Amino acid sequence: MRRHCIRSVAAFFGAILIMNGAFRLAAATGGRRAALAGLTILIGAALLFPTVRLGMRQARRIHRYRNDRCIHCAYSLRGVSGVRCPECGRDPFL
């Protein structure tokens, strides 16, 4: 639970830094201010990336689960009666 809280806070600050950098970049006339705005955007994207990646992984697992596929290897489980995936050998729903 704590890990998700830390990721949420990091994503929040990442989004704020991206917006702040975009506003600074729009107001910058060039030189150091533009470079600082670009750096702010990059730091914000670095903070936001792990949360987006985790969300995409979770969405992929939900999609596989709803379409009767193993969430680990995406093997089709239609007609399979066992509790293990025949392709990867793991529990397909955990």
MARBA-3410 file (N, C-alpha, C, O; in Angstrom, 1 decimal):
94
0.8,-1.2,0.0,0.0,0.0,0.0,0.9,1.3,0.0,0.6,2.2,-0.7 ~ 1.9,1.2,0.8,2.8,2.4,0.9,3.5,2.7,-0.5,3.7,3.9,-0.8 ~ 3.8,1.6,-1.2,4.5,1.9,-2.5,3.6,2.6,-3.5,4.0,3.5,-4.2 ~ 2.3,2.2,-3.5,1.3,2.9,-4.3,1.1,4.4,-3.9,1.0,5.2,-4.8 ~ 1.2,4.6,-2.7,1.1,6.0,-2.2,2.3,6.9,-2.7,2.1,8.0,-3.1
3.5,6.3,-2.6,4.7,7.0,-3.0,4.6,7.2,-4.5,5.0,8.3,-5.0 ~ 4.1,6.2,-5.3,4.0,6.4,-6.7,3.0,7.5,-7.1,3.2,8.3,-8.0 ~ 1.9,7.5,-6.3,0.9,8.5,-6.6,1.4,9.9,-6.3,1.2,10.9,-7.1 ~ 2.1,10.1,-5.3,2.7,11.4,-4.9,3.8,11.8,-6.0,3.8,13.0,-6.4 ~ 4.6,10.9,-6.4,5.6,11.1,-7.4,4.9,11.5,-8.8,5.4,12.4,-9.4
3.8,10.8,-9.1,3.1,11.1,-10.4,2.5,12.5,-10.3,2.5,13.3,-11.3 ~ 1.9,12.8,-9.1,1.3,14.2,-8.9,2.4,15.3,-9.1,2.1,16.2,-9.9 ~ 3.5,15.1,-8.5,4.6,16.1,-8.6,5.2,16.1,-10.0,5.6,17.2,-10.5 ~ 5.2,15.0,-10.7,5.7,14.9,-12.0,4.8,15.7,-13.0,5.3,16.4,-13.8 ~ 3.5,15.5,-12.8,2.5,16.3,-13.6,2.6,17.8,-13.4,2.5,18.6,-14.3
2.8,18.2,-12.1,2.9,19.6,-11.8,4.2,20.2,-12.4,4.2,21.3,-13.0 ~ 5.3,19.4,-12.4,6.6,19.9,-13.0,6.5,20.0,-14.5,7.0,20.9,-15.1 ~ 5.8,19.1,-15.1,5.6,19.1,-16.6,4.8,20.4,-16.9,5.1,21.1,-17.9 ~ 3.7,20.6,-16.2,2.9,21.8,-16.5,3.7,23.1,-16.2,3.6,24.1,-17.0 ~ 4.4,23.1,-15.1,5.2,24.3,-14.8,6.3,24.5,-15.8,6.5,25.7,-16.3
6.9,23.5,-16.3,8.0,23.6,-17.3,7.4,24.1,-18.6,8.0,24.9,-19.4 ~ 6.1,23.6,-19.0,5.5,24.1,-20.2,5.2,25.6,-20.1,5.3,26.3,-21.1 ~ 4.7,26.0,-19.0,4.4,27.5,-18.9,5.7,28.3,-18.9,5.7,29.3,-19.5 ~ 6.7,27.8,-18.3,8.0,28.5,-18.3,8.6,28.5,-19.7,9.1,29.5,-20.2 ~ 8.4,27.4,-20.5,8.9,27.4,-21.8,8.2,28.3,-22.7,8.8,28.9,-23.6
6.9,28.5,-22.5,6.1,29.4,-23.3,6.5,30.8,-23.0,6.4,31.7,-23.9 ~ 6.9,31.1,-21.8,7.2,32.5,-21.4,8.7,32.8,-21.6,9.1,34.0,-21.6 ~ 9.5,31.8,-21.8,10.9,32.0,-22.0,11.3,32.6,-23.4,10.6,32.3,-24.4 ~ 12.2,33.5,-23.4,12.6,34.1,-24.6,13.9,33.4,-25.2,14.3,33.7,-26.3 ~ 14.5,32.5,-24.4,15.7,31.8,-24.9,16.7,31.7,-23.9,16.6,32.3,-22.8
17.8,31.0,-24.2,18.9,30.9,-23.3,18.7,30.0,-22.1,18.2,28.9,-22.2 ~ 19.1,30.5,-20.9,19.1,29.7,-19.7,17.6,29.4,-19.2,17.4,28.3,-18.7 ~ 16.7,30.3,-19.4,15.3,30.1,-19.0,14.7,28.9,-19.8,14.0,28.1,-19.2 ~ 15.0,28.9,-21.0,14.4,27.8,-21.9,15.0,26.5,-21.5,14.3,25.5,-21.4 ~ 16.3,26.5,-21.2,17.0,25.3,-20.8,16.5,24.8,-19.5,16.3,23.6,-19.3
16.2,25.7,-18.5,15.7,25.3,-17.2,14.3,24.8,-17.4,13.9,23.8,-16.7 ~ 13.5,25.4,-18.2,12.1,24.9,-18.5,12.2,23.5,-19.1,11.4,22.6,-18.7 ~ 13.1,23.2,-20.0,13.2,21.9,-20.6,13.6,20.9,-19.6,13.1,19.8,-19.6 ~ 14.5,21.3,-18.7,15.0,20.4,-17.6,13.8,20.1,-16.6,13.7,18.9,-16.2 ~ 13.0,21.0,-16.4,11.8,20.8,-15.5,10.9,19.8,-16.1,10.3,19.0,-15.4
10.7,19.9,-17.4,9.8,19.0,-18.1,10.4,17.6,-18.1,9.6,16.6,-17.8 ~ 11.7,17.4,-18.3,12.3,16.1,-18.2,12.2,15.5,-16.9,11.9,14.3,-16.7 ~ 12.4,16.2,-15.8,12.3,15.7,-14.5,10.9,15.3,-14.2,10.6,14.2,-13.6 ~ 9.9,16.1,-14.6,8.5,15.7,-14.4,8.2,14.5,-15.1,7.4,13.6,-14.6 ~ 8.6,14.3,-16.4,8.4,13.1,-17.1,9.0,11.9,-16.5,8.4,10.8,-16.5
10.2,12.0,-15.9,10.9,10.9,-15.2,10.1,10.5,-14.0,10.0,9.3,-13.6 ~ 9.5,11.5,-13.3,8.6,11.1,-12.1,7.3,10.5,-12.5,6.8,9.7,-11.8 ~ 6.8,10.9,-13.7,5.5,10.4,-14.1,5.6,9.0,-14.8,4.6,8.3,-14.8 ~ 6.7,8.7,-15.4,6.8,7.5,-16.2,6.5,6.2,-15.5,5.8,5.4,-16.0 ~ 7.1,5.9,-14.3,6.8,4.7,-13.6,5.3,4.4,-13.3,4.8,3.3,-13.4
4.6,5.5,-13.0,3.2,5.3,-12.7,2.4,5.0,-14.0,1.5,4.2,-14.0 ~ 2.7,5.7,-15.1,2.1,5.4,-16.3,2.4,3.9,-16.8,1.5,3.2,-17.3 ~ 3.6,3.5,-16.6,4.0,2.2,-16.9,3.2,1.1,-16.1,2.8,0.1,-16.6 ~ 3.1,1.4,-14.8,2.3,0.5,-14.0,0.9,0.4,-14.4,0.3,-0.7,-14.4 ~ 0.3,1.6,-14.7,-1.1,1.6,-15.1,-1.3,0.8,-16.4,-2.3,0.2,-16.6
-0.4,0.9,-17.4,-0.5,0.2,-18.6,-0.4,-1.3,-18.4,-1.1,-2.1,-19.0 ~ 0.5,-1.7,-17.5,0.7,-3.1,-17.2,-0.6,-3.7,-16.5,-1.1,-4.8,-16.9 ~ -1.2,-2.9,-15.6,-2.4,-3.3,-15.0,-3.6,-3.4,-16.0,-4.4,-4.3,-15.9 ~ -3.7,-2.5,-16.9,-4.7,-2.5,-18.0,-4.5,-3.7,-18.9,-5.5,-4.3,-19.3 ~ -3.3,-4.1,-19.2,-3.0,-5.2,-20.0,-3.5,-6.5,-19.3,-4.1,-7.4,-19.9
-3.2,-6.6,-18.0,-3.6,-7.8,-17.2,-5.1,-7.9,-17.1,-5.7,-9.0,-17.3 ~ -5.8,-6.8,-16.9,-7.3,-6.8,-16.9,-7.9,-7.2,-18.2,-8.8,-8.0,-18.3 ~ -7.3,-6.7,-19.3,-7.8,-7.1,-20.7,-7.6,-8.6,-20.9,-8.5,-9.2,-21.4 ~ -6.4,-9.1,-20.5,-6.2,-10.5,-20.7,-7.1,-11.4,-19.8,-7.7,-12.4,-20.3 ~ -7.4,-10.9,-18.6,-8.3,-11.7,-17.7,-9.7,-11.7,-18.3,-10.4,-12.7,-18.2
-10.2,-10.6,-18.8,-11.5,-10.5,-19.3,-11.7,-11.3,-20.6,-12.8,-11.8,-20.9 ~ -10.6,-11.5,-21.3,-10.7,-12.3,-22.6,-10.2,-13.7,-22.4,-9.8,-14.4,-23.4 ~ -10.3,-14.3,-21.2,-9.9,-15.7,-20.9,-8.5,-16.0,-21.4,-8.3,-17.0,-22.1 ~ -7.6,-15.2,-21.0,-6.2,-15.4,-21.3,-5.4,-15.4,-20.1,-5.8,-14.8,-19.1 ~ -4.3,-16.1,-20.1,-3.3,-16.1,-19.0,-2.8,-14.7,-18.8,-2.3,-14.1,-19.8
-2.8,-14.1,-17.6,-2.3,-12.7,-17.5,-0.8,-12.6,-17.6,-0.3,-11.5,-17.7 ~ -0.1,-13.7,-17.5,1.4,-13.7,-17.6,1.9,-13.8,-19.0,2.8,-13.1,-19.4 ~ 1.3,-14.8,-19.8,1.9,-15.1,-21.1,0.9,-14.8,-22.2,1.2,-15.0,-23.4 ~ -0.4,-14.5,-21.9,-1.5,-14.2,-22.9,-1.9,-15.5,-23.6,-2.5,-15.4,-24.7 ~ -1.7,-16.7,-23.1,-2.1,-17.9,-23.8,-3.6,-18.0,-23.6,-4.2,-17.7,-22.5
-4.3,-18.4,-24.6,-5.8,-18.5,-24.6,-6.2,-19.7,-23.7,-5.7,-20.8,-23.9 ~ -7.0,-19.5,-22.7,-7.4,-20.5,-21.8,-8.8,-21.1,-22.0,-9.4,-21.8,-21.2 ~ -9.4,-20.8,-23.2,-10.7,-21.3,-23.5,-10.6,-22.8,-23.7,-9.8,-23.3,-24.5 ~ -11.4,-23.6,-23.0,-11.4,-25.0,-23.1,-10.4,-25.7,-22.2,-10.3,-26.9,-22.1 ~ -9.5,-24.9,-21.5,-8.5,-25.5,-20.6,-9.2,-25.7,-19.2,-9.8,-24.8,-18.7
-9.1,-27.0,-18.7,-9.8,-27.3,-17.4,-8.9,-27.2,-16.2,-9.4,-27.3,-15.1 ~ -7.6,-27.2,-16.4,-6.7,-27.2,-15.2,-6.6,-25.8,-14.5,-7.1,-24.8,-15.0 ~ -5.9,-25.8,-13.4,-5.7,-24.6,-12.7,-4.3,-23.9,-13.0,-4.1,-22.8,-12.5 ~ -3.6,-24.5,-13.9,-2.3,-24.0,-14.3,-2.3,-23.7,-15.8,-3.0,-24.4,-16.5 ~ -1.6,-22.7,-16.2,-1.5,-22.4,-17.6,-0.7,-23.4,-18.3,0.4,-23.7,-17.8
-1.1,-24.0,-19.4,-0.3,-25.0,-20.1,0.9,-24.5,-20.8,1.9,-25.2,-21.0 ~ 0.9,-23.2,-21.0,2.1,-22.5,-21.7,3.2,-22.2,-20.7,4.4,-22.6,-21.0 ~ 2.9,-21.5,-19.7,3.9,-21.0,-18.7,4.0,-21.7,-17.4,5.0,-21.6,-16.7 ~ 2.9,-22.5,-17.1,2.9,-23.3,-15.9,2.5,-22.5,-14.6,2.6,-23.1,-13.5 ~ 2.1,-21.3,-14.7,1.8,-20.5,-13.5,0.2,-20.4,-13.4,-0.5,-20.7,-14.4
-0.2,-20.0,-12.3,-1.6,-19.8,-12.1,-2.1,-18.6,-12.9,-1.5,-17.5,-12.8 ~ -3.0,-18.8,-13.9,-3.3,-17.8,-14.9,-4.0,-16.6,-14.4,-4.2,-15.6,-15.1 ~ -4.6,-16.6,-13.1,-5.4,-15.5,-12.6,-4.8,-14.8,-11.4,-5.5,-14.0,-10.8 ~ -3.5,-15.1,-11.1,-2.9,-14.4,-10.0,-1.8,-13.5,-10.5,-1.1,-12.9,-9.7
END
